[in-house]
């Protein structure tokens, strides 16, 4: 029997504890966001943020926001170790980007550790390109890549995976 994946919008009132638990299980303490920041993100970015459930069990999440009316920003995305390599991260990314496209964005940015090869591979598969290196971006001093999905690659993703067309800002 095939695993059943469900993506549900993040509920800022009822999902805070779940997001925090996922954050603790997925990321090292030095990589986790503060409770206050997660709370702010969930309240302000719920329309573009999702929790993944595999057979009704939490498996991962994504928090994304729209900034400056035209830029989507993937703030945090993670999948529990036991659920990796099942397409959950890709499904979360696509759903979040599609929902931000409805909001009128024309490109998406994200930051990723230079050592996070699996995530970088996924982002490149979706059409993201490295635009810059952010020196000592993370608390532990590791650099990050600033990656961007824009222009033709952005439009291609929207055309191929989104059921609605991008709306003007």
VODREN-126705 format. One record per residue: residue in one letter; y, z, x of N, C-alpha, C, O in turn. Coordinates in steps of 0.2 Angstrom, whole numbers, padded with zeros to 4 digits, always signed. Each point is the difference from the previous one (the first is absolute). Layout:
BEGIN
aYZXYZXYZXYZX/...
//
This chain:
BEGIN
x-0006+0000+0004+0006+0000-0004+0006+0000+0004+0001+0004+0005/x+0004-0008-0006+0006-0001+0004+0005+0006-0002+0001+0002-0005/x+0002+0000+0011+0005+0005-0001+0006-0002-0005+0002-0006+0001/x+0001+0010-0005+0005-0002-0004+0007+0003+0002+0001+0006+0001/x+0003-0011+0001+0007+0002+0003+0005+0000-0006+0000-0005-0004/x+0004+0010+0003+0005+0001-0004+0007+0002+0004-0001+0004+0004/x+0006-0008-0006+0006+0002+0003+0005+0002-0005+0001-0003-0005/x+0001+0009+0006+0005+0003-0006+0006+0002+0003+0001+0003+0006/x+0005-0004-0010+0006+0002+0003+0001+0007+0001-0003+0004-0003/x+0006-0002+0008+0001+0007+0002+0005+0003-0005+0005-0002-0002/x-0008+0008-0001+0004+0004-0005+0003+0005+0004-0003+0005+0003/x+0010-0005-0002+0004+0005+0004-0001+0007-0003+0001+0005+0004/x-0003-0004-0010-0001+0007-0002-0007+0003+0001-0001+0005+0002/x-0004-0010-0004-0007+0003+0001-0004-0002+0006-0005+0003+0001/x+0008-0007+0003-0004-0003+0006+0002+0003+0007-0003-0002+0005/x+0008+0006-0005+0003+0003+0006-0006+0003+0004+0000-0001+0006/x-0004+0006-0009-0005+0003+0004-0005-0005+0003-0003+0001+0005/x+0001-0005-0009-0005-0005+0002+0003-0004+0006-0004-0001+0005/x+0010-0002-0006+0003-0003+0006+0000+0004+0006-0002-0002+0006/x+0004+0008-0006+0000+0005+0005-0007+0001+0003-0001+0000+0006/x-0004+0001-0010-0007+0000+0002-0002-0006+0004-0003+0000+0005/x+0004-0006-0008-0002-0006+0004+0004-0001+0006-0003-0001+0005/x+0009+0003-0005+0004+0000+0007-0003+0004+0005-0001-0002+0006/x-0001+0008-0008-0003+0005+0005-0007-0003+0002-0002+0001+0006/x-0002-0004-0010-0006-0002+0002+0000-0007+0004-0004-0001+0004/x+0009-0003-0005+0000-0006+0003+0004+0000+0007-0002-0003+0005/x+0007+0007-0005+0005+0000+0006-0001+0006+0004-0001+0006-0003/x+0002-0006+0010+0001+0006+0004+0006+0004-0002+0005-0003-0003/x-0005+0009+0004+0006+0004-0002+0006-0003+0003+0005+0001-0004/x-0005-0003+0010+0007-0003+0003+0002-0007-0004+0006-0002+0001/x-0011-0001-0005+0002-0006-0003+0002+0001-0008+0002-0004-0003/x-0003+0010+0001+0001+0002-0007+0007+0001-0002+0004+0003+0004/x-0002-0006-0010+0007+0001-0002+0000+0007-0003-0004+0004-0002/x+0011-0001+0002+0001+0007-0003-0001-0001-0008+0001-0005-0003/x-0002+0011+0001-0001+0001-0008+0006-0003-0003+0000-0003-0005/x+0006+0005+0007+0006-0002-0003+0001-0007+0000+0003-0003-0005/x-0005-0001+0011+0001-0007+0000-0005-0003-0004+0002-0005-0004/x-0008+0007+0003-0005-0003-0004+0002+0001-0007+0000-0005-0004/x+0003+0011+0002+0003+0001-0007+0005-0005-0001+0000-0003-0006/x+0005+0002+0010+0005-0005-0001-0002-0007-0001+0002-0003-0004/x-0007+0001+0009-0003-0006-0001-0003-0001-0007+0001-0006-0003/x-0005+0010+0001-0004+0000-0006+0005-0001-0006-0001-0004-0005/x+0006+0008+0005+0005+0000-0005+0004-0007+0000+0002-0002-0006/x+0000+0000+0012+0004-0006+0000-0003-0007+0001+0003-0005-0001/x-0009+0005+0002-0004-0006+0002-0006-0001-0004-0004-0004+0002/x+0003+0008-0008-0006+0000-0003-0002-0007-0003-0006-0002-0001/x+0011-0002-0001-0002-0007-0003-0003-0005+0005-0003-0005-0002/x+0003+0007+0009-0003-0005+0005-0005+0004+0004-0003-0003+0005/x+0001+0009-0007-0005+0004+0003-0006+0001-0004+0000+0001-0006/x-0006-0001+0009-0006+0000-0003-0005+0005+0003+0000+0001+0006/x-0005+0001-0010-0006+0004+0003-0006-0004-0002-0001-0003-0005/x-0003+0002+0010-0006-0004-0001-0006+0005-0001-0001+0006+0003/x-0003-0007-0008-0006+0004-0002-0006-0005+0000+0000-0006-0002/x-0005+0008+0006-0006-0003+0000-0005+0004-0004-0002+0006+0002/x-0001-0009-0007-0004+0003-0005+0003+0007-0002-0004+0005+0000/x+0010-0005-0002+0004+0006-0002+0001+0005+0005+0002+0006-0002/x-0003-0007+0008+0001+0005+0005+0006-0003+0004+0000-0006+0002/x+0005+0010+0000+0006-0002+0004-0003-0003+0007-0004+0003+0003/x+0007-0009-0001-0002-0003+0006+0005-0002+0005-0001-0001+0006/x+0008+0001-0009+0005-0002+0004+0007+0000-0004-0001+0001-0006/x+0006-0003+0009+0006-0001-0003+0005-0004+0004-0001-0001+0006/x+0006-0001-0010+0006-0004+0003+0006+0003-0003+0001+0001-0006/x+0004+0000+0010+0007+0002-0002+0005-0006+0003+0000+0000+0006/x+0003-0003-0011+0005-0005+0002+0006+0000-0004+0000+0003-0005/x+0006-0005+0008+0006+0001-0003+0004-0007+0000-0001-0004+0005/x+0006+0003-0009+0005-0005+0001+0006+0002+0002+0003+0005-0002/x-0001-0008+0008+0007+0002+0003+0005-0005+0000-0002-0006+0000/x+0008+0007-0001+0005-0005+0000-0001-0006-0005+0002-0005+0001/x-0006+0006-0006-0001-0004-0006-0005-0006+0002-0003-0003-0004/x+0003+0001+0010-0004-0006+0002-0005+0001+0005-0004-0004+0002/x+0003+0010+0001-0005+0002+0005-0005+0005-0003+0002+0005-0002/x-0008-0007+0003-0006+0005-0002-0002+0003+0007+0001-0003+0005/x-0002+0010-0006-0002+0003+0006-0007+0004-0001+0000+0005-0005/x-0005-0007+0008-0006+0004+0000+0001+0006+0004+0000+0000+0006/x+0000+0006-0009+0002+0006+0003-0007+0003+0003+0000+0002+0006/x-0005-0001-0010-0006+0003+0002-0006-0004-0004+0000+0000-0006/x-0005-0001+0010-0006-0003-0003-0006+0003+0004+0000+0000+0006/x-0005+0003-0010-0006+0002+0004-0006+0000-0005+0000+0001-0006/x-0006-0001+0009-0006+0000-0003-0005+0005+0003+0000+0000+0006/x-0003+0004-0010-0005+0005+0003-0005-0004+0004-0002-0005-0002/x+0000+0009+0007-0005-0003+0005-0006-0003-0003-0003-0005+0001/x+0000+0009-0006-0006-0002-0003+0001-0007-0005-0005-0003-0002/x+0011+0001+0001+0001-0005-0004+0003-0006+0003+0002-0005-0003/x-0001+0005+0010+0003-0005+0004-0005-0006+0000-0006+0000-0001/x+0009-0006+0002-0004-0006+0001-0003-0003-0006-0005-0003-0001/x+0009+0005-0005-0003-0002-0007+0006-0004-0003-0001-0001-0006/x+0006+0000+0009+0006-0004-0003+0005+0004-0004+0004-0003-0003/x-0005+0010+0004+0005+0004-0004+0007+0000+0002+0004-0001-0003/x-0003+0001+0010+0006-0001+0003+0004-0006-0002+0005+0000-0002/x-0009-0006+0002+0003-0006-0001+0001+0000-0008+0006-0003-0002/x-0010+0005-0002+0002+0000-0007+0006+0005-0002+0004-0002-0004/x-0003+0007+0008+0006+0004-0001+0006-0003+0002+0005+0000-0003/x-0005-0004+0009+0005-0003+0003+0002-0006-0005+0006-0001-0002/x-0010-0003-0001+0001-0005-0004+0003+0002-0006+0005-0002-0003/x-0008+0007+0000+0003+0003-0007+0007+0003+0001+0005-0002-0004/x-0004+0005+0010+0007+0003+0001+0005-0006+0001+0006+0001-0003/x-0008-0006+0007+0005-0005+0001+0001-0004-0006+0006-0002-0001/x-0011+0001-0003+0001-0004-0006+0005+0004-0005+0004-0003-0003/x-0005+0010+0003+0005+0004-0005+0007+0000+0003+0005+0000-0004/x-0004+0000+0011+0006-0001+0002+0003-0006-0001+0007-0001-0001/x-0011-0005+0001+0003-0006-0001+0003-0001-0007+0005-0003-0001/x-0008+0006-0004+0002+0000-0006+0007+0004+0000+0005-0002-0004/x-0004+0006+0008+0007+0004+0001+0005-0004+0004+0006+0002+0000/x-0008-0008+0002+0005-0005+0003+0000+0000+0008+0005-0003+0002/x-0009+0006+0001+0000-0001+0007-0001-0007+0003-0003-0004-0004/x+0005+0003+0010-0002-0006+0003-0003+0000+0007-0002-0005+0003/x+0001+0011-0001-0004+0002+0006-0003+0007+0000+0003+0004-0004/x-0007-0003+0008-0003+0007+0001-0001+0002+0007-0001-0004+0005/x+0003+0010-0003-0001+0003+0007-0004+0006+0000-0002+0003-0006/x-0001-0002+0011-0004+0006+0001+0000+0002+0008+0001-0004+0004/x-0003+0010-0003+0000+0002+0007-0008+0003+0001-0003+0003-0004/x+0000-0005+0010-0007+0002+0001+0000+0001+0008+0003-0003+0004/x-0008+0008-0003-0001+0002+0007-0003-0006+0004-0004-0004-0003/x+0007+0003+0009-0003-0005+0004-0007+0000+0001-0003-0005+0002/x+0000+0011-0002-0007+0001+0001-0004-0001-0006-0007+0001+0000/x+0010-0002-0006-0004+0000-0006-0002-0007-0002+0002-0004-0004/x-0007+0002+0008-0003-0007+0000-0002-0002-0007+0001-0006-0002/x-0005+0010-0001-0003-0002-0007+0006-0001-0005+0000-0005-0004/x+0005+0009+0004+0006-0001-0004+0004-0006+0002+0002-0004-0005/x-0001+0003+0011+0004-0006+0002-0004-0007-0002+0003-0005-0002/x-0010+0005+0003-0004-0005-0002+0001-0002-0007+0001-0006-0002/x-0001+0011-0003+0001+0000-0007+0007-0003-0001+0000-0005-0004/x+0005+0007+0007+0006-0002-0002+0001-0007+0002+0004-0004-0003/x-0006+0002+0009+0000-0007+0002-0004-0005-0005+0003-0005-0001/x-0008+0008-0001-0004-0004-0005+0004-0001-0006-0001-0006-0003/x+0005+0010+0001+0004+0000-0006+0007-0005+0001+0003-0001-0004/x-0002+0000+0011+0006-0004+0002+0005+0003+0003+0005-0003+0002/x-0006+0010-0001+0006+0003+0004+0000-0002+0007-0005-0002+0003/x+0011+0002+0000+0000-0001+0007+0004+0005+0004+0005+0003-0003/x-0006-0002+0009+0003+0005+0004+0007-0002+0002+0001-0006+0002/x+0004+0010-0004+0007-0002+0001+0004+0004+0006+0004-0003+0003/x-0007+0009-0002+0003+0004+0005-0005+0005+0002-0004+0002-0004/x+0006+0001+0010-0004+0006+0002+0005+0006-0001+0006+0000+0003/x-0008+0005-0006+0004+0006-0001-0002+0006+0005-0005+0003-0001/x+0009-0002+0006-0003+0004+0005+0000+0007-0002+0005+0003-0003/x-0010+0001+0005-0001+0007-0002+0002+0002-0007+0003+0005-0002/x-0006-0010-0003+0002+0001-0007-0003+0006-0003+0002+0003-0004/x-0008-0002+0006-0004+0006-0003+0001+0006+0004+0002+0000+0006/x-0003+0006-0010+0001+0007+0003-0004+0001+0007+0003+0004+0004/x-0008-0007-0003-0004+0001+0006+0002-0005+0005-0003+0000+0006/x+0008-0004-0007+0003-0004+0005-0003-0007+0000+0002-0005+0004/x-0007+0003-0008-0003-0007+0000+0005-0004-0003+0004+0001-0005/x-0004-0008+0008+0004-0005-0003-0002-0003-0007-0006+0002-0001/x+0010-0005-0002-0002-0003-0007+0002-0008+0001+0005-0001+0003/x-0009-0003-0007+0002-0006-0001+0004+0000-0007-0002+0003-0005/x+0008-0007+0005+0003-0001-0006-0003-0007-0002+0001-0005+0003/x-0004+0005-0009-0003-0006-0002+0003-0003-0007+0003+0005-0004/x-0002-0011+0003+0003-0003-0005-0004-0005-0004-0003-0004+0004/x+0003+0003-0010-0002-0005-0004+0005-0003-0004+0004+0003-0004/x-0002-0010+0006+0006-0003-0003-0001-0007-0001-0006-0003+0002/x+0011-0001-0005+0000-0007+0000-0007-0003-0003-0002+0003-0005/x+0000-0008+0008-0006-0003-0003-0006+0004-0001-0004-0001-0004/x+0003+0006+0009-0006+0004+0000+0000+0005-0006-0004+0002-0003/x+0011+0000+0002+0001+0005-0006-0001-0004-0006-0004+0002-0005/x+0006-0008+0004+0000-0004-0006-0008-0002-0001-0002+0000-0006/x-0001-0001+0011-0007-0002+0000-0004+0006-0003-0005-0001-0004/x+0006+0007+0006-0004+0006-0002+0002+0001-0008-0005+0001-0004/x+0011-0002+0003+0002+0001-0008-0003-0006-0004-0003+0002-0005/x+0003-0008+0007-0003-0005-0003-0008+0001-0001-0003-0002-0005/x+0000+0004+0010-0008+0001+0000-0002+0006-0003-0006+0000-0003/x+0010+0006+0003-0003+0006-0002+0003+0003-0006-0002+0005-0003/x+0008-0007+0001+0004+0004-0005+0000-0004-0006+0000-0006+0000/x-0001+0009-0006-0001-0003-0006+0007-0001-0003+0001-0004-0005/x+0005+0006+0008+0006-0001-0003+0004-0003+0006-0001+0001+0006/x+0006-0005-0007+0005-0003+0005+0005+0005+0002+0002+0005-0004/x+0000-0006+0010+0006+0004+0002+0006-0001-0004+0002-0005-0002/x+0001+0011+0001+0006+0000-0004+0006+0000+0004+0000+0003+0006/x+0006-0006-0008+0006+0000+0004+0003+0007+0000-0001+0004-0005/x+0004-0002+0011+0003+0007+0000+0005+0001-0005+0003+0006+0000/
//
